[in-house]
């Protein structure tokens, strides 16, 4: 194996060429995030469509979550070793293959296989951010990485109304064929526009570390996502939590002793990386809470006194502005980062999110009120998500960019998984009787919104422990030596 390359590739300097690279990568990120909301309109109908029980068809969601958690850190490390553009193309190809399999399926097994393949594309966003660091001029990085990071939420918000519209007017297989077409377009754009970076980490792939981390993540996320169905005190759930803890401890010990680890835990333990990742869990938790509350409030019967009795298409249209505002906030995130540093941007975004949730606890009686709350939360998320790549890339070597960004993306995904579990418990415990059925109560929704505000406040508190940074752009080469970096720390 050749030694690690430490020289960055020649950056794309022409403004038009740089814009094209950013557009191609952002489009790929949005396409990948679309697949997360793709099957939401189908969830109530999947048992009939696939001839399986609701418990079994739920694996069409769970399998994607598990595959994405496994693929994100693995693809990041492979990208650092063998080429980020190459691994991005592999990710997009897996998305296309999974979409085709789902488009051809009429039973549960091929559907789950296709959804697993789609989930394996989840590392595309962190790979895109890493490519930007290698290829773009330094002054373009804050805005470009903010847009790429925000694509995780943009695709999900915009995908729901589009998926609902297609599901209402066409055969359900069209959803997946549309996803396949978008995936092919993303592949073509990356092949024709995005250059391959010359930066390589070198070394040998840590297969043992990949298997160990994958096993721990599968155990943890299975327990979190299925705990409500199996029972939080059941032997299966508790056993999975215990297995996750044991495997993680053994995995961490192995990673510290191997020369080329899948995840460099010493780098991850740096204050800037550690607190950014912890803050990412909190902000990921906060973002997903609203995504779980809004659809239910909009769809519950009006006779409850707080539900609005709307269909899924209306739900999607009401949530779409959140994604649009998130995208619009990306340039503002870059400007704040340039002027005050990414720490300030992250803290500001978290406070805006907390304010949005606080507003939601009193404004939840009309559709326009929920749209306003979504826009406030979306603006805060756009600021916060845009700051995280800058914080990560300012603290890791250029040869570890993809792996570090992938781990950060994984932390956000863990936050959304924990959010789903906590919200399910709260709404299951705080119910009201309606026509003989237990429905989530209005106070239950207010409690969830308050928890979302608390998670955003926790993100801000964690970000306060980040070192103060110089204003300006994200470094494109190796981070400063400790003696030099100390000058930027107050």
N, C-alpha and C positions, 0 to 999 in steps of 0.2 A: 504494500500500500504506500502510495506516495505521501510525503509529509504534508501536513496541513498547509493550505494556502492562506496567507495572512494579508495579501494585497487585495483590495477591493477591485471589482471589475470596473471598467471604464463606464462612468455614469452617462446616462442619457441627458444631454445638455440642451438640445433644441426644445423650446417650449412646446411646439406642436407635438413632437415625438413624446415628450414627457406626459403631456395631457392624454395622449392615446394610450400610453402604458397604464396610467392611473385609471382611465375609463375601462380598459379591458379587465384589469384586476378587480376593480370594484364590481363590474358586471358579474364576473365569476363568483365573487363573494355573495352577491345578492341571490344569484341562482341557487347556490348551495344552501343558503338560509331559507329559501322558499320551500324546500322540501320538508322543513320542520312543520310548517302549517298546512302542507298539501293535503293531508288526510283528515284534517279536523272536520270538514263538512261531511265526511263519510262515516265518522265514528258511530253514530246511532244506527246506520244501515249496514255496517260491515258484517254483523252476524248473519243477516239474511243474504247479503251479496256473496259471502264466502262459505255459507253453510256450516258455520261454527258457532260456539257459544260466545257470549260477550267477554268472558274471562279469557278465552283463547285469542279472540281477535284483538284484545288489548296488547298482545305481543307485537302487533304491527307498529305500535308506538314505542313500547319498551325496547324492542330489538334495535331500533334506530338509535335510541339514547345510548344503549350499551356499546354499539358499534362505534358511534362517534367519540365516546369517551376513550375507547381503546385506540382508535386511529389517530386522534389529535396529537398526543405526544410522540407516537411512533413515526408518523409522517414528518413531524418537525425535525426529529433527529436524522431521519433519512434524507431530508432536504438539505440539512447542513453538510451531510457526508457526500451525497451523490448529485446534488443540484436541486435547488428549490423549484425552478420552473419545471423540471422533469417530474418531481413529485406532485406539483400542482396539476399537471396534465394527467398523471395517474389518478389523482383524486377526482378530477372532472370525468375521466373515463369511467370510473366506478359509479359515479352518479348517473351517467347515461345508461350503463349496463343495468343498474338497479331499476331505473325508470322503465326500461324495455321489459324487464322480467315482470314488473308489476303490471305494465300495460297488457301483457299477455296472460296474466293470471286470472283464474276464476275460482281458486280454492286457497286455503289458508297457507299451506306450506310454501308455494312459490311467492306469495305475497310477502311472507316474512323474510324469505331469502332476498327478494328485491329490496325490501326496506333495510336489511342489513347492509347491502351494497351501497344504498344511498347514504346510510349513516357513516360509512367508511370515507365519505368525501368531506367530513366535517373539518379536516385540517386545512382546507383550502384558504380560509380567511387568514390564519396566522402565517401560512406560507406566502400569501400575497403581501402582507405587511413586511415580511422579511425581504422579499424581492425588492420592494420599494426602497428599503434601506441600502441595498446593494447598488441599485441602478439609478436612483433619482438624485439630482443635485440637493445638497443639504437644505437649501432654503425652501424646497418643495415638500420636504418630508412631513412636517407637522400637519399640514392640511391633507396631504394624501393619505397618511396613516390614520388620521381621524376619520376620513370618509370610509376607508376600508374597514376599520374597526366598527363603525356604526352600521355597516352593511349587515351585520349579524341581526340587528333589530329591524332594519329597514325591510329586508326580505320577508321576515315573519309578518310584519304589519301589513305590507302590501299584498302578500300572498293570500291572506285569508279572504278578502272580498273577491279576488280573481278566482280562487278555488271554489268559493260558494257559487259564483255566477256560472262557472263551467259545470259544476255538479248539478245545478238546477235545470240547465238547458240541454245538456249533452249526456251521453253515456259516461259513466264514472271512469272508464279507462282513458278517456281523453285527458284527464288530469295528468296522468303519467306520461302519455305521449307528448303533451305540451312540455312537461319537465325534460323529457329526452331531447326535444328540439332545442330548448334553451341551453341545455348542457352541451350539445354539439356546437351551437353558436359560440359558447364560451370557449370551447376547445379551439375553434378556428381563430378566435380573436387572440388567444394566448400564443398560439403557434405563429401567427403572422406578425404580432406586434411586440410581444414581451421577449426580451433577450434573456439568454441563460447567463447567470452569474458565474464568474470564475472562482468565487470564494468557496473553499471546501474545508471542512473540519478534519478530514482524514480519519484514520483509525479503523477499528473493526466494530461492526454493529453489535450492540449489547443485547443479544437474543434472550439471555436469562433475565436481564433487567426488564425487557419488554414483556416477557411472559409473566413475570412477577407482578409488575404494575398492572397489567391487564387483568390478572386474576383478582387483585385487590379491588380494582375499580368495579369489576363486574359484581363481586360480592357486595360492595358498599351500595352501588346504585340499584341492584336488585332489591336489597333490603329497604332502601328508601322509597323506591317507586312502587313496590308491591306490599309494603308493610301494612298499609291500610286494609288491603284485601285479605292478607294472611293473618292479620292480627299483630299488633306491635309487641305483644308479649309471647307470641308463638315461638316454638322451638326453632322453626325455620328462619324466622326473622332474626332472632337473637343469635342463632348460629352463624348467619351470614355476617352480621356486624362483628362478631368475635373473629371469624375467619379473616375479614378485611383488616382488622387491627393487627392480627398476628402476621399476616402476609406482608403488610406494609412495614412492620418493624424488621422482618427478615430481609425484605427488599431494600430498605434503607441501609441496613448493615452491609449488604452486598454492594450496593452502589458506592458506598464510601471506600470500599476496598478495591474496586475494579479501576483499571487505568483509563478506560474509555466508557464511562457510564452513559446510560440512556438519558438520565437527568443528573446534571452536576449539582449535587446537593449543597456543596460548599458555595457555589455561586448563588443558588436559590436562597441560602441562609443570609446573604448580604441584606443589610437593612432595607435598602431601596427595593430590591426584588421581593423580599419576604413580605413587607407591608403592602406593596402594590398587589401581590397575589391575595393576601388576606382581604384587602379592600375590594378586590374583584369578586370574591365570594359574596360579600355583603351586598354589593351593587347588583350582582346577578340575581340574588335573592329578591331584592327590592323590585327590580324590573318585572320579573315574572309574576309577582303578586297581582299587579294591575291587569296583566293579561289573563289571569284566572277569574278576577272579579267582574270585569266589564262584560264579558259575554253572558255570564249568568244573570247579572242585573238586567241586561237588555232583553233576555229571553224569558225570564220568569213571568208568569201571568200577571196582568195588570190588577187582577182582583186581590193580589197579595197586599196591595197598597204601596209597594215600592218597586215591583217588577214592571217592565215596560212592554212585554208581550210582542217583541219584534222577531223577525226571522233572521236566519244566519247571514243573509246578504247584507241586511241593515247593520248587523253586528260588525261585519267586515268593513263596511263603509265608515262606521263610527270610529273604528280603531285605526284606519288608514292614516288619518292626520298625524297620529303619534309617530309613525314611521317617517312621514314626510318632514316633520319638524326635527326629528332626530338627524336626518340627513342634512337639513338646512343649518343645524347647529354645528356641524363639523368644521366649517370655515371659522366660525367664532371660536371654537375650541382651539384651533391652530393659532389664532391671533392672541388669545389669552396666554397660551403656552409661550409664544415668542416674547410677549411683553413681561410676563410674571413668572413663567416656569410651569411645568406640567403638574407640580404639586398643588399650586393654587387652582389650576384648572379642574383637577379632580375634586378638590374640596368644594369649589363653587358648584360643580355639577351635582355633587351629592346633596348639598343644601337645597338646590333647586328641586331635586327629586323629592326630598323630604317635605318641601313646601307644597309640591303638587299633591302628595298623599294627604297632607293636612287639609288642603282645600277639598279633597275628595270626601273627607269625613263629614263635611257639611253641604257639599254640592253633589248630590247623587240622585236627584229626583227627576231630572230631565235628560234627554239625549245630549243636548247642547252642553249641559254641565259636565257630563262624562267626557265629551270631546275636549272641553277646556282642560279638564284634569289630565287627560291623556297627552295633550299638547305640552303642558307644563312638565310632566314627567319625561316626555320624549326629549324636550330641550335639555333637561338635566342629564339624561342618559347620553345624548350626543356629546355634551361637554366631557362627561366622565369617561366614556368609552374612548373618546379621542385622545385623552391624556395618557391612558395606560400603556400603549405601545411606546410612547416617548419615554416614560419612566423605565420600562423594561430595557429598551435598547440603549438607554443612557448608562446602564449598569452592567451590561454583559459584553463580552468580546463579539466582534462581527461574525466570527466563525460559529457562534452559538445562538445567533439571532433567532433562527426558525424554532429551535428546541425551546428557547425561553419564551417566545411568543406563544407557542403551542401550549405550554404549561399554563400560561396566563389565561388563554382561552378556555382551557380545561377547568380552571378555577371558577370562571364565570358560569360554565355549564353545571358545575357542582352546586353553585349557588341557586340556579334555577331548579335543580332537582330537589334540593332541600326545601325550597319555597313551595313547590308543588305538594310535598308531603305535609308541611306545616299548615298550609292553607286548607288542605283536605281534612286534617284533624280538627281545625278550628270550625270550619263550616259544618262538619259532621256533628260536633258537640253543641253548636249554637243553632238550633232549628226552631221552626214554627210549624204548627199543623195547618195544612191546607187541603181540604177535601179528602181527609184521611191519609194524606201523604206528608212526610216530614221534609220541609224545604229549608234551605239556609235562611236564617233570620236577617232582618235589616241590621241589627246590632252585630251579627256575625260578620257581615261585610264591612261594617265600620271597624271592627276589631282587626280584620285583615289589613285594611288600609292603614290603620295605626301601626301595625307590625311592619308594613312596608316603609312607613316613615322612620320607624326605629332602625330598620336595617340600613337605610340611607344615612341616617345620623351616625350609625356605627362606622360606615364607610368613611365618612368625614373625619371621625375621631381617629381611625387607623391611619388615614392619610396624613394627619397632623404629625405622626411620628416619622414621616419620610424626611430625608435630609433636604435642606434648602438647596436649590439648584440655581446655577446661573441662567439668566434668560437667554433666549436665542433658539438655535435649531438643534435637532437631535444629532449627535456625533455619528459620522459614517464610518469611522475607523475604530480601532480598539479604544475602549474607554480609558480615561486618564489613569495614570499610575496612582497608587494610594496616596503618595505624597502630594500629587497634583490635585487629586480629587478632594483631599481634605480642605483645600482652600475654598471649595464651594459649600462646605458644610458648616452651618452656624454652630 
